[in-house]
């Protein structure tokens, strides 16, 4: 699982005294633990797809932080956040290209927007940008 690799890399970051990596690993591990508690309450297990969603949400939050620090001219913080984003992005699966998405949409029987979105959410969660699917389906 992705979380196991993240935990191993966190231990290595501690040994290497890499504070930037340790910080972001700590954030992700905490989010994982909170999500895991919620899932267990419902009698479910946390999957790699859930972990990918946590990583994507964290990267999105970091991107927003980068914009804010850029506006106030804090370039040191921007570089640090970009390093953290790069660390997390290596755990994400390869995202599907526009051509791959188009091919799948063309092969679907149900070409309604809800049908397309439901299919991609069920079969390609974490491997596709749902906003991109929406844009291609409308186009």
N, CA, C and O atoms as a MOPAC input file, in Angstrom:
PM7 MOZYME 1SCF
protein

 N      0.82800 1    -1.19800 1     0.00000 1
 C      0.00000 1     0.00000 1     0.00000 1
 C      0.86700 1     1.25500 1     0.00000 1
 O      2.02100 1     1.23900 1     0.42900 1
 N      0.28800 1     2.31600 1    -0.48300 1
 C      0.99900 1     3.59300 1    -0.58800 1
 C      1.42600 1     4.08400 1     0.79000 1
 O      2.53500 1     4.59100 1     0.95800 1
 N      0.53500 1     3.93000 1     1.78200 1
 C      0.83100 1     4.46300 1     3.11900 1
 C      2.05700 1     3.76900 1     3.72100 1
 O      2.82100 1     4.39400 1     4.45600 1
 N      2.24600 1     2.49300 1     3.41600 1
 C      3.41700 1     1.78400 1     3.94300 1
 C      4.71200 1     2.39600 1     3.41000 1
 O      5.67900 1     2.56900 1     4.15100 1
 N      4.71700 1     2.72100 1     2.12000 1
 C      5.89500 1     3.35000 1     1.51900 1
 C      6.12600 1     4.74400 1     2.10400 1
 O      7.26300 1     5.14500 1     2.35100 1
 N      5.02700 1     5.47700 1     2.32200 1
 C      5.14200 1     6.82100 1     2.90900 1
 C      5.73700 1     6.73800 1     4.31200 1
 O      6.59100 1     7.54700 1     4.67700 1
 N      5.28900 1     5.76600 1     5.09200 1
 C      5.82000 1     5.60700 1     6.45500 1
 C      7.31000 1     5.26100 1     6.42800 1
 O      8.08300 1     5.77000 1     7.23900 1
 N      7.71100 1     4.38400 1     5.48500 1
 C      9.14100 1     4.04300 1     5.35200 1
 C      9.94800 1     5.27700 1     4.97600 1
 O     11.01300 1     5.53500 1     5.53700 1
 N      9.42400 1     6.03500 1     4.02000 1
 C     10.13000 1     7.23700 1     3.57400 1
 C     10.17800 1     8.28900 1     4.67600 1
 O     11.12800 1     9.06800 1     4.74600 1
 N      9.16500 1     8.32000 1     5.53700 1
 C      9.15800 1     9.24500 1     6.67100 1
 C     10.29200 1     8.89100 1     7.63600 1
 O     10.99500 1     9.77400 1     8.12700 1
 N     10.46100 1     7.60600 1     7.89900 1
 C     11.54900 1     7.17100 1     8.78200 1
 C     12.89800 1     7.56900 1     8.18500 1
 O     13.79200 1     8.03000 1     8.89500 1
 N     13.03300 1     7.38500 1     6.86900 1
 C     14.28300 1     7.76800 1     6.20000 1
 C     14.50500 1     9.27900 1     6.28300 1
 O     15.63300 1     9.73200 1     6.47200 1
 N     13.42600 1    10.05900 1     6.14200 1
 C     13.53400 1    11.51900 1     6.24100 1
 C     13.97700 1    11.92900 1     7.64100 1
 O     14.74000 1    12.88100 1     7.80500 1
 N     13.49800 1    11.20900 1     8.64200 1
 C     13.91700 1    11.49300 1    10.02300 1
 C     15.41100 1    11.21000 1    10.17400 1
 O     16.14600 1    12.00400 1    10.76200 1
 N     15.85100 1    10.07100 1     9.63800 1
 C     17.27000 1     9.71800 1     9.70800 1
 C     18.13300 1    10.73300 1     8.96800 1
 O     19.23200 1    11.06700 1     9.41000 1
 N     17.61900 1    11.22300 1     7.82500 1
 C     18.36300 1    12.18500 1     7.00800 1
 C     18.24500 1    13.61800 1     7.53100 1
 O     18.88200 1    14.53200 1     7.00700 1
 N     17.43200 1    13.80500 1     8.56100 1
 C     17.17000 1    15.13400 1     9.12200 1
 C     16.61600 1    16.09200 1     8.06000 1
 O     16.98200 1    17.26700 1     8.01500 1
 N     15.72300 1    15.56400 1     7.20400 1
 C     15.08600 1    16.34000 1     6.14200 1
 C     13.76400 1    16.89800 1     6.68400 1
 O     12.73400 1    16.22600 1     6.63900 1
 N     13.80800 1    18.11400 1     7.18700 1
 C     12.62800 1    18.69200 1     7.84900 1
 C     11.48300 1    18.97000 1     6.87100 1
 O     10.31500 1    18.88300 1     7.24700 1
 N     11.80800 1    19.30100 1     5.63300 1
 C     10.76500 1    19.57900 1     4.64700 1
 C      9.95700 1    18.30700 1     4.37400 1
 O      8.72700 1    18.33500 1     4.37800 1
 N     10.64800 1    17.20400 1     4.13900 1
 C      9.97300 1    15.92600 1     3.88200 1
 C      9.24100 1    15.43800 1     5.12500 1
 O      8.11100 1    14.95800 1     5.03200 1
 N      9.87700 1    15.55800 1     6.28800 1
 C      9.24000 1    15.10200 1     7.53000 1
 C      7.93500 1    15.83100 1     7.77000 1
 O      6.95700 1    15.22700 1     8.21000 1
 N      7.90900 1    17.13300 1     7.48400 1
 C      6.70400 1    17.92700 1     7.69900 1
 C      5.55600 1    17.41400 1     6.84700 1
 O      4.45800 1    17.19200 1     7.35700 1
 N      5.79600 1    17.22400 1     5.55000 1
 C      4.70800 1    16.82200 1     4.66600 1
 C      4.30800 1    15.37300 1     4.91300 1
 O      3.12700 1    15.03900 1     4.81300 1
 N      5.26400 1    14.50700 1     5.23400 1
 C      4.90700 1    13.12700 1     5.57000 1
 C      4.03200 1    13.09800 1     6.82300 1
 O      3.07000 1    12.33300 1     6.89600 1
 N      4.36900 1    13.93200 1     7.80600 1
 C      3.56000 1    13.99800 1     9.02300 1
 C      2.13200 1    14.41900 1     8.73600 1
 O      1.18900 1    13.86500 1     9.30200 1
 N      1.97200 1    15.39900 1     7.85600 1
 C      0.63200 1    15.87400 1     7.48400 1
 C     -0.15700 1    14.74500 1     6.82500 1
 O     -1.30900 1    14.49600 1     7.18100 1
 N      0.46100 1    14.07000 1     5.87200 1
 C     -0.23100 1    13.00400 1     5.13700 1
 C     -0.56400 1    11.82800 1     6.05800 1
 O     -1.66200 1    11.27600 1     5.98500 1
 N      0.36100 1    11.45000 1     6.90900 1
 C      0.11300 1    10.33800 1     7.82600 1
 C     -1.02900 1    10.68400 1     8.77600 1
 O     -1.86600 1     9.83000 1     9.06700 1
 N     -1.07700 1    11.92100 1     9.26300 1
 C     -2.18800 1    12.33800 1    10.12900 1
 C     -3.52300 1    12.28500 1     9.39200 1
 O     -4.52100 1    11.82000 1     9.94400 1
 N     -3.54500 1    12.76000 1     8.14700 1
 C     -4.77900 1    12.70100 1     7.35600 1
 C     -5.19900 1    11.25200 1     7.13200 1
 O     -6.38400 1    10.92400 1     7.18300 1
 N     -4.22400 1    10.40000 1     6.88700 1
 C     -4.50600 1     8.96900 1     6.70100 1
 C     -5.14600 1     8.39800 1     7.96700 1
 O     -6.15500 1     7.69600 1     7.89800 1
 N     -4.55500 1     8.70400 1     9.11800 1
 C     -5.06100 1     8.15000 1    10.38000 1
 C     -6.49200 1     8.61800 1    10.65600 1
 O     -7.33600 1     7.82900 1    11.08100 1
 N     -6.76100 1     9.90200 1    10.41300 1
 C     -8.11500 1    10.41900 1    10.62300 1
 C     -9.11400 1     9.73800 1     9.69500 1
 O    -10.19900 1     9.34400 1    10.12300 1
 N     -8.74700 1     9.60300 1     8.43100 1
 C     -9.62300 1     8.95700 1     7.45400 1
 C     -9.83200 1     7.48700 1     7.81100 1
 O    -10.92900 1     6.95300 1     7.64600 1
 N     -8.78600 1     6.84400 1     8.29500 1
 C     -8.86100 1     5.43500 1     8.67500 1
 C     -9.84800 1     5.24300 1     9.82800 1
 O    -10.61200 1     4.27800 1     9.84400 1
 N     -9.82800 1     6.15200 1    10.77700 1
 C    -10.76700 1     6.08700 1    11.90100 1
 C    -12.19800 1     6.19800 1    11.38800 1
 O    -13.07200 1     5.43300 1    11.79800 1
 N    -12.43600 1     7.15100 1    10.49100 1
 C    -13.77900 1     7.34100 1     9.92600 1
 C    -14.24700 1     6.08900 1     9.18000 1
 O    -15.39200 1     5.66100 1     9.32300 1
 N    -13.35700 1     5.51500 1     8.39100 1
 C    -13.69600 1     4.30700 1     7.62100 1
 C    -14.00900 1     3.13500 1     8.54200 1
 O    -14.95200 1     2.38300 1     8.29700 1
 N    -13.22200 1     2.98100 1     9.59500 1
 C    -13.43200 1     1.85900 1    10.51800 1
 C    -14.75700 1     1.98500 1    11.25500 1
 O    -15.39600 1     0.97900 1    11.56200 1
 N    -15.17500 1     3.22500 1    11.54300 1
 C    -16.47900 1     3.43400 1    12.17700 1
 C    -17.59000 1     2.87000 1    11.30000 1
 O    -18.59900 1     2.37500 1    11.80200 1
 N    -17.39400 1     2.94800 1     9.98400 1
 C    -18.39300 1     2.45300 1     9.03300 1
 C    -18.12400 1     0.99300 1     8.65800 1
 O    -18.81400 1     0.44100 1     7.80100 1
 N    -17.12900 1     0.36100 1     9.28900 1
 C    -16.81300 1    -1.02400 1     9.01700 1
 C    -16.09700 1    -1.23700 1     7.69900 1
 O    -16.19200 1    -2.31000 1     7.10500 1
 N    -15.37300 1    -0.21000 1     7.23400 1
 C    -14.65500 1    -0.30400 1     5.96500 1
 C    -13.16200 1    -0.16500 1     6.19900 1
 O    -12.72000 1     0.30200 1     7.24800 1
 N    -12.40300 1    -0.57600 1     5.21100 1
 C    -10.95000 1    -0.42800 1     5.24000 1
 C    -10.53100 1     0.68900 1     4.28300 1
 O    -11.18100 1     0.91900 1     3.26400 1
 N     -9.46200 1     1.36400 1     4.61400 1
 C     -8.92100 1     2.40500 1     3.74700 1
 C     -8.15600 1     1.74600 1     2.60100 1
 O     -7.32100 1     0.87200 1     2.83500 1
 N     -8.43300 1     2.15700 1     1.37700 1
 C     -7.80000 1     1.56900 1     0.19900 1
 C     -6.74500 1     2.51200 1    -0.36400 1
 O     -6.60800 1     3.65300 1     0.07700 1
 N     -6.00300 1     2.01000 1    -1.35000 1
 C     -5.03100 1     2.85500 1    -2.03700 1
 C     -5.73300 1     4.00000 1    -2.76800 1
 O     -5.18700 1     5.09900 1    -2.86800 1
 N     -6.94300 1     3.74800 1    -3.28100 1
 C     -7.70400 1     4.80800 1    -3.95600 1
 C     -8.01700 1     5.93900 1    -2.96900 1
 O     -7.96400 1     7.11500 1    -3.32900 1
 N     -8.34100 1     5.57800 1    -1.72800 1
 C     -8.57700 1     6.59500 1    -0.68700 1
 C     -7.28600 1     7.36100 1    -0.40900 1
 O     -7.30300 1     8.57700 1    -0.22000 1
 N     -6.18200 1     6.64600 1    -0.38700 1
 C     -4.88800 1     7.27200 1    -0.12100 1
 C     -4.51700 1     8.23100 1    -1.24700 1
 O     -3.97100 1     9.30400 1    -0.99200 1
 N     -4.80900 1     7.85200 1    -2.48900 1
 C     -4.54900 1     8.73100 1    -3.63100 1
 C     -5.37900 1    10.00400 1    -3.49000 1
 O     -4.89400 1    11.10100 1    -3.76500 1
 N     -6.62700 1     9.85600 1    -3.06100 1
 C     -7.49100 1    11.02400 1    -2.86800 1
 C     -6.91800 1    11.95200 1    -1.79300 1
 O     -6.94900 1    13.17300 1    -1.94300 1
 N     -6.40100 1    11.37800 1    -0.72400 1
 C     -5.77500 1    12.17800 1     0.33700 1
 C     -4.57400 1    12.93400 1    -0.22800 1
 O     -4.40500 1    14.12300 1     0.04400 1
 N     -3.74300 1    12.25100 1    -1.01200 1
 C     -2.56200 1    12.88500 1    -1.60100 1
 C     -2.96500 1    14.00300 1    -2.56100 1
 O     -2.38200 1    15.08700 1    -2.54000 1
 N     -3.96500 1    13.73400 1    -3.40200 1
 C     -4.40300 1    14.75500 1    -4.36100 1
 C     -4.94900 1    15.98500 1    -3.64200 1
 O     -4.67300 1    17.11700 1    -4.04000 1
 N     -5.71600 1    15.76000 1    -2.59400 1
 C     -6.27500 1    16.88900 1    -1.83400 1
 C     -5.15300 1    17.68500 1    -1.16000 1
 O     -5.18900 1    18.91500 1    -1.13400 1
 N     -4.17700 1    16.99000 1    -0.62700 1
 C     -3.04900 1    17.66300 1     0.02700 1
 C     -2.25600 1    18.47800 1    -0.98200 1
 O     -1.85500 1    19.60500 1    -0.69000 1
 N     -2.02500 1    17.92000 1    -2.17500 1
 C     -1.29800 1    18.64800 1    -3.21800 1
 C     -2.08200 1    19.88400 1    -3.64200 1
 O     -1.49500 1    20.94100 1    -3.87400 1
 N     -3.39400 1    19.76200 1    -3.74400 1
 C     -4.23000 1    20.91000 1    -4.10400 1
 C     -4.12400 1    22.00400 1    -3.02400 1
 O     -4.02600 1    23.18800 1    -3.34600 1
 N     -4.14500 1    21.60600 1    -1.76600 1
 C     -4.00900 1    22.56900 1    -0.66400 1
 C     -2.63600 1    23.25400 1    -0.73100 1
 O     -2.52900 1    24.46000 1    -0.50400 1
 N     -1.59900 1    22.48700 1    -1.03900 1
 C     -0.25900 1    23.05900 1    -1.15100 1
 C     -0.18700 1    24.05600 1    -2.30200 1
 O      0.47600 1    25.08700 1    -2.19300 1
 N     -0.87000 1    23.75100 1    -3.40700 1
 C     -0.89000 1    24.67300 1    -4.55200 1
 C     -1.53000 1    26.00100 1    -4.16300 1
 O     -1.05800 1    27.06800 1    -4.55800 1
 N     -2.61000 1    25.92600 1    -3.38500 1
 C     -3.27500 1    27.14900 1    -2.92400 1
 C     -2.35400 1    27.94200 1    -2.00600 1
 O     -2.30500 1    29.17000 1    -2.07700 1
 N     -1.62500 1    27.24100 1    -1.14700 1
 C     -0.66700 1    27.91000 1    -0.26000 1
 C      0.42300 1    28.60900 1    -1.06500 1
 O      0.82900 1    29.72600 1    -0.74600 1
 N      0.88900 1    27.93400 1    -2.11400 1
 C      1.93300 1    28.50100 1    -2.97200 1
 C      1.47600 1    29.82600 1    -3.56500 1
 O      2.22400 1    30.80400 1    -3.57500 1
 N      0.23500 1    29.85000 1    -4.06000 1
 C     -0.31200 1    31.08200 1    -4.63400 1
 C     -0.31300 1    32.20700 1    -3.61200 1
 O      0.06800 1    33.33800 1    -3.91400 1
 N     -0.74400 1    31.88600 1    -2.40200 1
 C     -0.81100 1    32.91700 1    -1.35300 1
 C      0.57800 1    33.43900 1    -0.99100 1
 O      0.76400 1    34.64700 1    -0.84300 1
 N      1.55200 1    32.54200 1    -0.84900 1
 C      2.90500 1    32.98500 1    -0.51600 1
 C      3.52900 1    33.76700 1    -1.66500 1
 O      4.31400 1    34.68700 1    -1.43600 1
 N      3.18400 1    33.40700 1    -2.89900 1
 C      3.69900 1    34.14300 1    -4.06500 1
 C      3.18300 1    35.58000 1    -4.06500 1
 O      3.91600 1    36.51500 1    -4.38700 1
 N      1.91700 1    35.74100 1    -3.70000 1
 C      1.30500 1    37.06900 1    -3.68600 1
 C      2.00500 1    38.01000 1    -2.71000 1
 O      2.13600 1    39.20600 1    -2.97000 1
 N      2.45600 1    37.45200 1    -1.57900 1
 C      3.11500 1    38.29600 1    -0.58000 1
 C      4.63400 1    38.30700 1    -0.74500 1
 O      5.33900 1    38.95900 1     0.02500 1
 N      5.14100 1    37.58000 1    -1.75500 1
 C      6.56600 1    37.63300 1    -2.05900 1
 C      7.45500 1    36.77600 1    -1.17700 1
 O      8.65800 1    37.02600 1    -1.09600 1
 N      6.89300 1    35.77000 1    -0.51200 1
 C      7.69100 1    34.89100 1     0.33700 1
 C      8.19600 1    33.70800 1    -0.49900 1
 O      7.62400 1    32.61900 1    -0.46100 1
 N      9.26300 1    33.93800 1    -1.24300 1
 C      9.76300 1    32.93000 1    -2.18100 1
 C     10.39600 1    31.71900 1    -1.49600 1
 O     10.38700 1    30.62000 1    -2.05200 1
 N     10.94000 1    31.90600 1    -0.30900 1
 C     11.51900 1    30.78200 1     0.42800 1
 C     10.43600 1    29.76100 1     0.73900 1
 O     10.63100 1    28.55800 1     0.56400 1
 N      9.29000 1    30.25400 1     1.20200 1
 C      8.17300 1    29.37400 1     1.52900 1
 C      7.62000 1    28.69700 1     0.26700 1
 O      7.22900 1    27.53100 1     0.30700 1
 N      7.58900 1    29.42600 1    -0.84000 1
 C      7.10400 1    28.86900 1    -2.10500 1
 C      7.99500 1    27.69600 1    -2.52900 1
 O      7.48800 1    26.64900 1    -2.93300 1
 N      9.30800 1    27.86400 1    -2.43900 1
 C     10.23300 1    26.79000 1    -2.80300 1
 C     10.04300 1    25.56600 1    -1.91500 1
 O     10.07100 1    24.43200 1    -2.39300 1
 N      9.84900 1    25.80100 1    -0.61900 1
 C      9.64700 1    24.70800 1     0.33400 1
 C      8.37500 1    23.93000 1    -0.00700 1
 O      8.37400 1    22.69900 1    -0.00700 1
 N      7.30300 1    24.65300 1    -0.29500 1
 C      6.02700 1    24.00700 1    -0.62100 1
 C      6.14100 1    23.24700 1    -1.94000 1
 O      5.60500 1    22.14600 1    -2.06500 1
 N      6.83000 1    23.81900 1    -2.92000 1
 C      7.02100 1    23.11800 1    -4.19300 1
 C      7.80600 1    21.82600 1    -3.99000 1
 O      7.54000 1    20.82700 1    -4.65900 1
 N      8.76500 1    21.83700 1    -3.07700 1
 C      9.50900 1    20.61700 1    -2.74800 1
 C      8.58400 1    19.57200 1    -2.13700 1
 O      8.67200 1    18.38600 1    -2.45700 1
 N      7.70200 1    20.02200 1    -1.25800 1
 C      6.75200 1    19.10300 1    -0.62400 1
 C      5.79100 1    18.51500 1    -1.65800 1
 O      5.47100 1    17.32700 1    -1.60300 1
 N      5.33100 1    19.34500 1    -2.60000 1
 C      4.44600 1    18.84400 1    -3.65600 1
 C      5.15500 1    17.78000 1    -4.47900 1
 O      4.56300 1    16.75100 1    -4.80300 1
 N      6.41300 1    18.01700 1    -4.81900 1
 C      7.18300 1    17.05700 1    -5.60700 1
 C      7.33700 1    15.73200 1    -4.85600 1
 O      7.29100 1    14.66000 1    -5.45900 1
 N      7.51700 1    15.81400 1    -3.55900 1
 C      7.64200 1    14.60700 1    -2.73600 1
 C      6.36200 1    13.78200 1    -2.82900 1
 O      6.41900 1    12.56500 1    -3.00400 1
 N      5.21200 1    14.43700 1    -2.71400 1
 C      3.93700 1    13.71900 1    -2.72800 1
 C      3.55600 1    13.21600 1    -4.11400 1
 O      2.95300 1    12.15000 1    -4.24100 1
 N      3.90000 1    13.96400 1    -5.14500 1
 C      3.49500 1    13.58700 1    -6.50300 1
 C      4.09900 1    12.26000 1    -6.94300 1
 O      3.54000 1    11.58700 1    -7.81000 1
 N      5.22900 1    11.87200 1    -6.35900 1
 C      5.84400 1    10.60300 1    -6.76200 1
 C      5.02500 1     9.39300 1    -6.29300 1
 O      5.25000 1     8.28200 1    -6.77100 1
 N      4.08700 1     9.58800 1    -5.37500 1
 C      3.24500 1     8.49000 1    -4.89500 1
 C      1.95300 1     8.33900 1    -5.70500 1
 O      1.23600 1     7.34900 1    -5.56200 1
 N      1.66500 1     9.32200 1    -6.54600 1
 C      0.43000 1     9.27400 1    -7.32900 1
 C      0.61200 1     8.36700 1    -8.53800 1
 O      1.69300 1     8.31600 1    -9.12500 1
 N     -0.45100 1     7.64900 1    -8.91100 1
 C     -0.35500 1     6.84100 1   -10.13000 1
 C     -0.30500 1     7.74500 1   -11.34900 1
 O     -0.67200 1     8.91800 1   -11.27900 1
 N      0.15000 1     7.19500 1   -12.46600 1
 C      0.18500 1     7.95100 1   -13.71900 1
 C     -1.24900 1     8.31000 1   -14.10100 1
 O     -2.10900 1     7.43600 1   -14.20200 1
 N     -1.49800 1     9.59600 1   -14.31200 1
 C     -2.83600 1    10.05400 1   -14.67400 1
 C     -3.11400 1     9.75300 1   -16.14300 1
 O     -2.20700 1     9.74700 1   -16.97600 1
 N     -4.37500 1     9.50600 1   -16.43900 1
 C     -4.77600 1     9.19400 1   -17.81500 1
 C     -4.69200 1    10.44600 1   -18.68100 1
 O     -4.94300 1    11.56000 1   -18.22100 1
 N     -4.33400 1    10.23400 1   -19.94200 1
 C     -4.23300 1    11.34900 1   -20.87700 1
 C     -5.61300 1    11.67900 1   -21.45000 1
 O     -6.56100 1    10.90900 1   -21.29400 1
 N     -5.71100 1    12.83300 1   -22.11400 1
 C     -6.97300 1    13.22900 1   -22.74100 1
 C     -7.39900 1    12.20200 1   -23.78400 1
 O     -8.58000 1    11.87000 1   -23.88300 1
 N     -6.44500 1    11.69800 1   -24.56000 1
 C     -6.77000 1    10.71300 1   -25.59700 1
 C     -7.33500 1     9.43200 1   -24.99900 1
 O     -8.29600 1     8.86500 1   -25.51900 1
 N     -6.72700 1     8.97600 1   -23.89400 1
 C     -7.22700 1     7.76500 1   -23.23600 1
 C     -8.64800 1     7.97900 1   -22.72700 1
 O     -9.50000 1     7.09900 1   -22.84700 1
 N     -8.89400 1     9.15700 1   -22.15900 1
 C    -10.23300 1     9.47400 1   -21.64700 1
 C    -11.23800 1     9.49300 1   -22.79900 1
 O    -12.32900 1     8.93600 1   -22.67300 1
 N    -10.88200 1    10.12700 1   -23.92100 1
 C    -11.77400 1    10.18400 1   -25.09300 1
 C    -12.11100 1     8.79100 1   -25.60800 1
 O    -13.25900 1     8.50600 1   -25.95100 1
 N    -11.09900 1     7.92300 1   -25.66100 1
 C    -11.31900 1     6.55500 1   -26.13500 1
 C    -12.32500 1     5.82500 1   -25.24400 1
 O    -13.21500 1     5.13600 1   -25.74100 1
 N    -12.18200 1     5.97700 1   -23.95900 1
 C    -13.08500 1     5.30400 1   -23.02500 1
 C    -14.49600 1     5.85800 1   -23.17000 1
 O    -15.46300 1     5.09700 1   -23.21500 1
 N    -14.61900 1     7.18800 1   -23.24400 1
 C    -15.94500 1     7.81300 1   -23.40000 1
 C    -16.60200 1     7.32800 1   -24.68900 1
 O    -17.79000 1     7.00600 1   -24.69300 1
 N    -15.84400 1     7.27300 1   -25.78000 1
 C    -16.38800 1     6.81300 1   -27.06400 1
 C    -16.85200 1     5.36300 1   -27.00200 1
 O    -17.76700 1     4.97700 1   -27.72900 1
 N    -16.23900 1     4.56300 1   -26.15300 1
 C    -16.60500 1     3.15600 1   -26.02200 1
 C    -17.76100 1     2.89600 1   -25.08200 1
 O    -18.25400 1     1.77000 1   -25.00600 1
 N    -18.20100 1     3.90600 1   -24.37000 1
 C    -19.30600 1     3.72400 1   -23.40800 1
 C    -20.65100 1     3.68000 1   -24.12400 1
 O    -20.87000 1     4.37200 1   -25.11800 1
 N    -21.54300 1     2.85000 1   -23.59300 1
 C    -22.90800 1     2.82100 1   -24.13000 1
 C    -23.68600 1     4.03400 1   -23.64500 1
 O    -24.37800 1     4.69200 1   -24.42300 1
 N    -23.56800 1     4.32800 1   -22.34700 1
 C    -24.29300 1     5.45400 1   -21.73500 1
 C    -23.41100 1     6.69500 1   -21.84300 1
 O    -22.45700 1     6.85100 1   -21.08100 1
 N    -23.72900 1     7.56800 1   -22.78000 1
 C    -22.91900 1     8.77100 1   -22.99400 1
 C    -23.53400 1    10.00700 1   -22.34300 1
 O    -23.19400 1    11.13300 1   -22.70500 1
 N    -24.44400 1     9.80000 1   -21.37900 1
 C    -24.98300 1    10.94200 1   -20.64400 1
 C    -23.92500 1    11.39600 1   -19.64500 1
 O    -23.08000 1    10.60300 1   -19.22900 1
 N    -23.96900 1    12.65100 1   -19.26500 1
 C    -22.97100 1    13.18600 1   -18.33100 1
 C    -22.95500 1    12.39100 1   -17.02200 1
 O    -21.88100 1    11.98700 1   -16.57700 1
 N    -24.12100 1    12.15200 1   -16.38500 1
 C    -24.07500 1    11.37000 1   -15.13400 1
 C    -23.51300 1     9.96100 1   -15.34100 1
 O    -22.79700 1     9.44200 1   -14.48400 1
 N    -23.83900 1     9.35000 1   -16.47800 1
 C    -23.34700 1     8.00300 1   -16.76500 1
 C    -21.84200 1     7.97700 1   -16.92800 1
 O    -21.16600 1     7.08900 1   -16.40900 1
 N    -21.32200 1     8.95100 1   -17.64900 1
 C    -19.87000 1     9.04700 1   -17.87500 1
 C    -19.14600 1     9.28000 1   -16.56100 1
 O    -18.17300 1     8.59200 1   -16.25600 1
 N    -19.61300 1    10.24400 1   -15.78500 1
 C    -18.94800 1    10.59300 1   -14.52400 1
 C    -18.99000 1     9.40900 1   -13.54800 1
 O    -18.00400 1     9.12500 1   -12.86700 1
 N    -20.12800 1     8.72900 1   -13.48700 1
 C    -20.28000 1     7.58500 1   -12.58600 1
 C    -19.30600 1     6.46900 1   -12.99000 1
 O    -18.67800 1     5.84600 1   -12.13400 1
 N    -19.18800 1     6.22300 1   -14.30300 1
 C    -18.29800 1     5.18100 1   -14.79100 1
 C    -16.84000 1     5.48100 1   -14.42500 1
 O    -16.12700 1     4.60500 1   -13.93700 1
 N    -16.40700 1     6.70900 1   -14.65900 1
 C    -15.01900 1     7.05800 1   -14.36500 1
 C    -14.74800 1     7.04400 1   -12.86400 1
 O    -13.67500 1     6.62700 1   -12.42800 1
 N    -15.71000 1     7.49300 1   -12.08300 1
 C    -15.52800 1     7.51000 1   -10.62900 1
 C    -15.40200 1     6.08200 1   -10.09500 1
 O    -14.60100 1     5.81100 1    -9.20100 1
 N    -16.20300 1     5.17800 1   -10.65400 1
 C    -16.19000 1     3.79000 1   -10.17900 1
 C    -14.95400 1     3.02500 1   -10.64200 1
 O    -14.42000 1     2.20200 1    -9.89900 1
 N    -14.49800 1     3.29000 1   -11.86400 1
 C    -13.43700 1     2.46800 1   -12.45400 1
 C    -12.05200 1     3.10200 1   -12.47800 1
 O    -11.05200 1     2.39100 1   -12.57300 1
 N    -11.97800 1     4.42200 1   -12.39400 1
 C    -10.68100 1     5.08900 1   -12.55100 1
 C    -10.38900 1     6.10500 1   -11.45000 1
 O     -9.63000 1     7.05000 1   -11.66400 1
 N    -10.97500 1     5.92000 1   -10.29400 1
 C    -10.75600 1     6.85100 1    -9.18900 1
 C     -9.26600 1     6.94800 1    -8.86700 1
 O     -8.59500 1     5.93400 1    -8.67400 1
 N     -8.76300 1     8.17100 1    -8.81200 1
 C     -7.36000 1     8.39300 1    -8.49100 1
 C     -6.43300 1     8.31600 1    -9.68700 1
 O     -5.26400 1     8.69000 1    -9.58900 1
 N     -6.93800 1     7.83600 1   -10.82000 1
 C     -6.09700 1     7.71200 1   -12.01000 1
 C     -6.50000 1     8.70500 1   -13.08500 1
 O     -5.89400 1     8.75900 1   -14.15500 1
 N     -7.52900 1     9.49100 1   -12.79100 1
 C     -8.03500 1    10.42900 1   -13.78100 1
 C     -8.48000 1    11.70900 1   -13.07800 1
 O     -8.99400 1    11.66900 1   -11.96100 1
 N     -8.27900 1    12.82400 1   -13.73600 1
 C     -8.74000 1    14.11000 1   -13.23300 1
 C    -10.20000 1    14.26100 1   -13.64500 1
 O    -10.50000 1    14.41400 1   -14.82900 1
 N    -11.09900 1    14.21900 1   -12.68100 1
 C    -12.53500 1    14.24300 1   -12.98500 1
 C    -12.95000 1    15.54900 1   -13.66700 1
 O    -13.89900 1    15.55300 1   -14.45100 1
 N    -12.26500 1    16.64200 1   -13.38700 1
 C    -12.57100 1    17.90100 1   -14.07600 1
 C    -12.23700 1    17.78900 1   -15.55800 1
 O    -12.94500 1    18.33700 1   -16.40200 1
 N    -11.16000 1    17.08000 1   -15.87200 1
 C    -10.77800 1    16.86800 1   -17.26300 1
 C    -11.80400 1    15.97600 1   -17.96600 1
 O    -12.15500 1    16.22100 1   -19.12000 1
 N    -12.27800 1    14.95400 1   -17.27700 1
 C    -13.32200 1    14.08300 1   -17.85100 1
 C    -14.56200 1    14.91500 1   -18.15700 1
 O    -15.15000 1    14.78700 1   -19.23100 1
 N    -14.95500 1    15.75400 1   -17.22700 1
 C    -16.11900 1    16.62100 1   -17.40200 1
 C    -15.94700 1    17.51100 1   -18.63100 1
 O    -16.85100 1    17.63200 1   -19.45800 1
 N    -14.78500 1    18.12200 1   -18.73400 1
 C    -14.50000 1    19.03300 1   -19.85500 1
 C    -14.54400 1    18.28600 1   -21.19500 1
 O    -15.13300 1    18.78000 1   -22.15700 1
 N    -13.93500 1    17.11500 1   -21.26400 1
 C    -13.91100 1    16.33500 1   -22.49800 1
 C    -15.32100 1    15.85700 1   -22.84200 1
 O    -15.71700 1    15.89500 1   -24.00700 1
 N    -16.07300 1    15.41400 1   -21.85500 1
 C    -17.42300 1    14.92200 1   -22.10800 1
 C    -18.33800 1    16.02400 1   -22.63200 1
 O    -19.20800 1    15.77000 1   -23.46600 1
 N    -18.14500 1    17.22900 1   -22.15100 1
 C    -18.96600 1    18.36500 1   -22.60600 1
 C    -18.52800 1    18.85600 1   -23.98600 1
 O    -19.33800 1    19.36500 1   -24.76200 1
 N    -17.23700 1    18.69600 1   -24.28000 1
 C    -16.66400 1    19.21800 1   -25.52800 1
 C    -16.99700 1    18.36100 1   -26.68000 1
 O    -16.59300 1    18.65500 1   -27.80600 1

